[in-house]
Amino acid sequence: MAKHNELGKKGEEMAIQYLVGKGYEILEQNWRNRHKEIDIIAKDGKELVIVEVKTRNKDDYGEPFFAVSRQKQIRLIYAANAYIYKHNLDCNTRFDIISIVYNDGNPEIEHIEDAFLPQW
């Protein structure tokens, strides 16, 4: 496995531990619908939470959450709609980003709730 894939996997596991520690229920990890993927699908109370995880070794090129482009947001919205439809859900949904940066080997986690709105 490539180093960036290993780092991404490590970041997703850390994000799951972080969310569980905050009382979230993890429903899915790496859920796929055709060529679209959602890193983490969780419940925060009655709210469905779609989580994109971005992990970097350092923040030399800016914070990882800046890598969630409008195009990526649209793909997440389509995938979330597919998940909601497949599971016949009727609940509020929000889109979060978890940014993890390993500066000097120490991971720093930033959780941005309601990072973007599902607008077309």
N, C-alpha and C positions, 0 to 999 in steps of 0.2 A: 504494500500500500504506500502511495506517495506521502511525503511528509506533511503536505498541506491537508491531505485527507485525514491523516492521523490526528493532526491538530484540530481539525473540524469536529471529528468524532469525540475527541477529548472535551472540547468545548460544549458539545451538545450534552454529554453526560454530566458535566459540571452544571449546566443550565437546568437540567432535570433535578439534580440534587438541590439546587437553589430554590426552584419552584416548589418542590415537595416540602422543603423547609419553611416556605411561606404558607403552606396549607393547600396548595393546588393539588388537584387530582389529575394525574397524567393519563390521557386516553390513548394517545398514539405517539409514536416516534417515527420519523421519516415516512410519513404517509404519502403514498403516490397515487396520482390520477393521471394516467397517460404520461406525459413528459413534465408534469408539474409535481412539485414536492413541497410538503409542509414539514419543517423540522420537528416541531412539537405541537400537539393539539392537547389542550388541557381544559379543565374546568376550574373556575375561581368562583366558588359559590354556585350560582345558577348561570353564570356567564361563560360562554364558550370563548376560549382564548387561543388564537392562532399565533404561534411564536416563531419568529425567524431568529436564528442564532448566527452571529458573526464573530469569529475568533481570529485573532492576529497575534504574532509573536511580539510585535511592538507597534507603537502608534506613529511611526515615522511618516506614514502616508495619510494621517488623519484617523479619526475614530472609526471603528468598523461599521457602526450603524450608517455612516454615509454611503456605504456600499449597497444599501437597499434602495436601488433606483426606482423610479416610477414604473418602469417596465417590470421589475421584480415584484413590486406591490401589486400590479395588475395580475400577474401570474398567481400570487398568493390569494387574491380575491377570487379568481376563477376556481382554484383548488378548494378553497374554503366553501364556496357555493356547492361544489360537487360533493364534498363531505357532508354538508348539511342536508342536501337532497338525498344522498344515499342512506343516511341514518334517520331521515324524516324528523329533523330537529326543528323546534320552534323556541328559540332562545336568543337573547342578546349576544352579539359576537363582537369581540374587539381584536385588534391586531397589535401585538407587542413585538419589540425587538430586544434581544439580550445581546449585549456587546461584551466580549471578553478579550482583554489585552494582557499578555504575559510580559510586563515590563520587568526586566531583571529577574525573570523566573517566577515572579509573584503574580498570580492572576488577579486582575481587577475586573469586577463584574458591574455592569451598568444595565439596569432593567428599565426600559422605556415603555410604560403602559400607554395604550392608545396612541401608538407611534404615528399612525396614519389612519385616515378615514377611507372606507371603501367607496371611493368615487370613481366614476368612469371618466 
